[in-house]
Amino acid sequence: MAVLFRMPVVLGLFVGLMVLGLASSAKFDELFQPGWASDHFIFEGEQLNLKLDNSSGAGFASKSKYLFGKVSMQIKLVEGDSAGTVTAYYMSSDGPNHNEFDFEFLGNTSGEPYLVQTNVYVNGVGNREQRMNLWFDPTKDFHTYSIRWTERQVVFLVDETPVRVHTNMEHKGIPFPKDQAMGVYSSIWNADDWATQGGLVKTDWSHAPFIASYKGFEIDACEALVSVSADDNAKKCSSSGEKRFWWDEPTFSELSLHQNHQLMWVRANHLVYDYCSDTARFPVMPVECEHHRH
């Protein structure tokens, strides 16, 4: 992956300021590798199909880890009766105190909408689920799912529409994921103990194999080095002097007015569960819910 030097038109940039990023729009094997069950990978040109049957699911992982930037891939989800299946797409660091940003696509019976669950783990603590349905059928065509991670916020996007924002509130004493490099992962597996209607609807293996399809793999992020410390990677992936990364620009420190309106529309029309509103699970509101919108 080459380092690209670009001069975007961003109001307020100093003349001659360079914006750096590791931009990649590549074939699968340039960025990723099978993580398990490579015999359940089916390649059709630049399209990858992951197969789930009653013997195994399958998953893949990025070859590198990253600290800040944006990852995207186009996914077409399992058609028909997908009850019990989960297709996951996420970023994660390693270890018990890991950070993680999740898209989980929860299958359903034929004719019922897919549910998209997002979650954020910080220092090994998750339980920040939101669930929504989508404004299109994600099984009929490819759609782009992205995670944009800066020092100020994590934004989950569907076809460039923000569907969730997790904001840095460290000044309120709330931890924010910013010091652990993360890999990019995706997988399909059987989760019929919880995925569909709380586990009431089981996987119907007569409909197997279940296929999730991928293309359009893109990573525009700072590649972390395995040979250096976390502090050194943080320095490498942060702007200083004339070295500027796009994710440190003011444009990406918060949503635009239009993006805020899009997020409000998604929450008003498509959000079906928010952990911040679940008083049964959380009799005391989680502290971050008091301070920022997700």
C-alpha positions as CSV (number, residue, x, y, z in Angstrom):
1,M,0.0,0.0,0.0
2,A,1.4,3.3,-1.0
3,V,1.3,6.5,1.0
4,L,-0.7,9.0,-0.9
5,F,0.0,12.7,-0.7
6,R,-3.2,14.7,-1.6
7,M,-4.2,18.3,-1.6
8,P,-8.0,18.3,-0.9
9,V,-10.0,21.5,-1.1
10,V,-10.7,22.0,2.6
11,L,-11.6,25.5,3.8
12,G,-9.1,26.7,6.3
13,L,-6.1,24.6,5.3
14,F,-2.8,26.4,5.1
15,V,-1.3,26.8,1.6
16,G,1.0,23.9,1.0
17,L,-0.3,21.7,3.8
18,M,-0.2,18.1,2.9
19,V,-2.9,15.6,3.9
20,L,-1.7,12.1,4.3
21,G,-3.5,8.8,4.3
22,L,-3.0,5.2,3.4
23,A,-5.7,4.8,0.7
24,S,-6.5,1.4,-0.6
25,S,-9.2,0.2,-3.0
26,A,-8.1,-3.3,-3.7
27,K,-8.8,-6.9,-4.4
28,F,-9.5,-9.0,-1.4
29,D,-6.2,-10.7,-1.2
30,E,-4.3,-7.4,-1.2
31,L,-5.8,-6.3,2.1
32,F,-7.3,-9.5,3.6
33,Q,-6.7,-13.2,4.2
34,P,-9.0,-16.0,5.3
35,G,-9.2,-16.4,9.0
36,W,-11.0,-19.7,9.2
37,A,-12.8,-22.2,6.9
38,S,-11.0,-21.2,3.7
39,D,-12.9,-24.0,2.0
40,H,-16.1,-21.9,2.5
41,F,-14.7,-19.1,0.4
42,I,-16.0,-18.8,-3.2
43,F,-14.4,-16.2,-5.5
44,E,-16.3,-15.0,-8.6
45,G,-13.9,-12.4,-10.2
46,E,-13.5,-9.7,-7.6
47,Q,-16.5,-10.8,-5.7
48,L,-16.1,-12.9,-2.6
49,N,-18.9,-15.2,-1.4
50,L,-18.7,-16.5,2.2
51,K,-20.7,-19.8,2.8
52,L,-22.4,-21.0,5.9
53,D,-23.6,-24.6,6.1
54,N,-24.2,-27.0,8.9
55,S,-20.5,-27.9,9.0
56,S,-19.1,-24.4,9.3
57,G,-19.3,-20.7,8.7
58,A,-16.3,-18.7,7.5
59,G,-14.4,-15.5,8.3
60,F,-11.6,-13.2,7.1
61,A,-9.2,-10.7,8.6
62,S,-7.1,-7.8,7.4
63,K,-3.4,-8.4,7.0
64,S,-2.6,-5.2,8.8
65,K,-3.9,-3.3,11.8
66,Y,-4.8,0.4,11.7
67,L,-5.0,3.4,13.9
68,F,-7.6,6.0,12.7
69,G,-9.1,6.3,9.2
70,K,-12.0,4.8,7.3
71,V,-12.8,1.2,6.2
72,S,-15.5,0.3,3.8
73,M,-16.8,-2.8,2.0
74,Q,-19.8,-3.5,-0.1
75,I,-21.9,-6.4,1.2
76,K,-25.0,-8.2,-0.1
77,L,-26.6,-10.2,2.7
78,V,-28.1,-13.7,2.8
79,E,-31.3,-13.9,0.7
80,G,-34.5,-15.6,1.7
81,D,-34.8,-17.3,5.0
82,S,-31.7,-16.2,6.9
83,A,-33.1,-16.8,10.4
84,G,-30.4,-17.8,12.9
85,T,-27.5,-16.5,10.8
86,V,-25.3,-13.5,11.6
87,T,-23.0,-11.7,9.2
88,A,-20.5,-9.6,11.1
89,Y,-18.3,-6.8,9.9
90,Y,-16.1,-5.1,12.5
91,M,-12.9,-3.6,13.7
92,S,-11.2,-4.9,16.8
93,S,-7.9,-4.8,18.7
94,D,-6.5,-7.7,20.6
95,G,-6.6,-8.8,24.3
96,P,-9.1,-8.8,27.1
97,N,-9.2,-5.0,27.3
98,H,-9.7,-4.6,23.6
99,N,-11.6,-2.0,21.6
100,E,-14.2,-2.9,19.0
101,F,-16.6,-1.4,16.5
102,D,-19.3,-3.8,15.3
103,F,-21.8,-4.1,12.5
104,E,-23.8,-7.3,13.0
105,F,-26.5,-8.2,10.5
106,L,-29.1,-10.4,12.1
107,G,-30.9,-12.8,9.8
108,N,-34.6,-13.3,9.8
109,T,-37.4,-15.4,8.3
110,S,-38.4,-14.7,4.7
111,G,-40.3,-11.5,4.3
112,E,-39.1,-10.0,7.6
113,P,-36.5,-7.2,7.5
114,Y,-32.9,-7.7,8.5
115,L,-31.9,-6.1,11.7
116,V,-28.6,-4.3,11.9
117,Q,-27.0,-4.3,15.4
118,T,-24.1,-1.9,16.1
119,N,-21.9,-2.1,19.2
120,V,-18.9,-0.3,20.7
121,Y,-16.4,-1.9,23.1
122,V,-14.0,0.3,25.0
123,N,-11.3,-1.3,27.1
124,G,-13.1,-4.6,26.9
125,V,-16.5,-3.3,27.9
126,G,-19.3,-3.6,25.4
127,N,-23.1,-3.7,26.1
128,R,-23.7,-0.6,23.9
129,E,-26.0,-2.2,21.4
130,Q,-28.3,-0.4,19.1
131,R,-30.6,-2.1,16.5
132,M,-32.2,-0.7,13.5
133,N,-33.8,-1.8,10.3
134,L,-32.8,-0.4,6.9
135,W,-34.5,1.7,4.3
136,F,-33.8,-0.9,1.6
137,D,-33.6,-4.6,1.2
138,P,-29.9,-5.5,1.9
139,T,-30.2,-8.9,0.3
140,K,-31.1,-7.6,-3.2
141,D,-28.0,-5.6,-4.0
142,F,-24.6,-4.5,-2.7
143,H,-24.5,-1.6,-0.2
144,T,-21.5,0.1,1.3
145,Y,-21.0,-0.2,5.1
146,S,-18.2,2.0,6.6
147,I,-16.6,2.8,9.9
148,R,-14.9,6.2,10.2
149,W,-12.6,6.4,13.2
150,T,-11.0,9.7,14.3
151,E,-9.7,10.9,17.6
152,R,-13.0,12.8,18.0
153,Q,-15.6,10.2,17.1
154,V,-16.5,6.8,15.6
155,V,-19.1,7.1,12.9
156,F,-21.0,4.1,11.5
157,L,-22.2,4.7,7.9
158,V,-24.5,2.9,5.5
159,D,-24.2,4.1,1.9
160,E,-22.5,7.2,3.4
161,T,-25.5,7.9,5.6
162,P,-24.5,8.1,9.3
163,V,-26.5,5.7,11.4
164,R,-24.6,6.0,14.7
165,V,-22.0,8.3,16.2
166,H,-19.9,7.5,19.3
167,T,-18.3,10.8,20.4
168,N,-15.0,11.3,22.4
169,M,-16.1,12.5,25.9
170,E,-12.8,12.0,27.6
171,H,-13.2,15.5,29.2
172,K,-16.2,14.0,31.0
173,G,-14.0,11.1,32.3
174,I,-15.5,8.6,29.7
175,P,-12.8,6.4,28.0
176,F,-12.6,6.6,24.3
177,P,-10.8,4.1,21.9
178,K,-7.8,5.8,20.5
179,D,-4.6,4.0,21.6
180,Q,-5.0,0.4,20.3
181,A,-4.5,-0.5,16.6
182,M,-7.4,-2.5,15.2
183,G,-7.8,-5.1,12.5
184,V,-10.7,-5.3,10.1
185,Y,-12.8,-8.5,10.1
186,S,-15.9,-10.1,8.7
187,S,-17.6,-13.5,9.2
188,I,-20.8,-15.5,8.8
189,W,-21.8,-18.0,11.4
190,N,-24.8,-19.7,13.0
191,A,-26.1,-17.9,16.1
192,D,-29.6,-19.3,16.3
193,D,-29.4,-19.3,20.1
194,W,-29.9,-15.5,20.1
195,A,-29.8,-13.9,16.6
196,T,-33.5,-14.1,15.5
197,Q,-36.3,-13.1,17.9
198,G,-34.0,-13.8,20.9
199,G,-33.3,-17.3,19.7
200,L,-36.9,-18.4,19.3
201,V,-36.5,-18.9,15.5
202,K,-33.8,-21.4,14.6
203,T,-31.7,-21.9,11.5
204,D,-33.4,-24.0,8.9
205,W,-30.5,-26.0,7.4
206,S,-32.7,-27.1,4.5
207,H,-32.1,-23.6,3.1
208,A,-28.3,-23.9,3.3
209,P,-25.8,-22.9,2.1
210,F,-26.3,-19.3,3.3
211,I,-24.2,-16.9,1.2
212,A,-23.0,-13.4,2.1
213,S,-21.2,-11.6,-0.8
214,Y,-18.5,-8.9,-0.7
215,K,-16.7,-6.6,-3.0
216,G,-15.3,-3.0,-3.0
217,F,-12.8,-3.5,-0.3
218,E,-11.4,-0.1,0.8
219,I,-9.1,1.0,3.6
220,D,-8.0,4.6,3.9
221,A,-6.2,4.5,7.3
222,C,-2.9,4.7,9.0
223,E,-1.2,1.3,9.1
224,A,0.2,0.5,12.5
225,L,3.6,-1.1,12.8
226,V,3.8,-4.4,14.8
227,S,7.5,-3.7,15.6
228,V,6.9,-0.5,17.6
229,S,5.1,0.5,20.8
230,A,1.5,1.7,21.0
231,D,2.9,5.2,21.8
232,D,5.1,5.2,18.7
233,N,2.1,4.1,16.6
234,A,0.0,6.9,18.1
235,K,2.7,9.4,17.1
236,K,3.0,7.9,13.6
237,C,-0.7,8.1,13.0
238,S,-1.3,11.6,14.4
239,S,-0.8,14.9,12.6
240,S,2.2,17.1,13.5
241,G,3.9,20.0,11.8
242,E,3.4,19.7,8.0
243,K,2.3,16.1,8.2
244,R,-1.5,16.2,8.2
245,F,-3.9,13.2,8.0
246,W,-7.4,13.9,6.7
247,W,-9.0,12.4,9.8
248,D,-7.4,15.2,11.9
249,E,-9.0,18.0,9.9
250,P,-11.8,20.0,11.5
251,T,-14.2,18.8,8.7
252,F,-14.1,15.3,10.3
253,S,-14.3,16.3,13.9
254,E,-18.1,16.3,13.9
255,L,-20.9,15.6,11.5
256,S,-22.0,18.3,9.0
257,L,-25.5,19.8,9.3
258,H,-26.7,17.6,6.5
259,Q,-25.2,14.5,8.2
260,N,-26.8,15.4,11.5
261,H,-30.2,15.6,9.7
262,Q,-29.6,12.2,8.2
263,L,-28.8,10.7,11.5
264,M,-31.9,12.2,13.1
265,W,-34.0,10.7,10.3
266,V,-32.4,7.3,10.8
267,R,-33.0,7.4,14.5
268,A,-36.6,8.6,14.1
269,N,-37.6,6.1,11.4
270,H,-35.4,3.0,11.7
271,L,-34.0,2.7,15.2
272,V,-35.8,-0.1,17.1
273,Y,-33.5,-0.6,20.1
274,D,-31.1,1.7,22.0
275,Y,-29.3,0.5,25.1
276,C,-29.5,4.0,26.5
277,S,-33.3,3.6,26.7
278,D,-33.3,0.1,28.2
279,T,-34.1,0.8,31.8
280,A,-34.6,-3.0,32.5
281,R,-30.9,-3.7,31.6
282,F,-29.6,-0.4,33.0
283,P,-31.7,1.0,35.9
284,V,-29.0,3.6,36.1
285,M,-28.4,5.2,32.7
286,P,-24.9,4.5,31.4
287,V,-22.8,7.6,32.0
288,E,-22.0,8.2,28.3
289,C,-25.8,8.3,27.5
290,E,-26.2,11.4,29.6
291,H,-23.6,13.3,27.5
292,H,-23.7,12.5,23.9
293,R,-25.9,11.2,21.1
294,H,-25.1,7.7,19.7
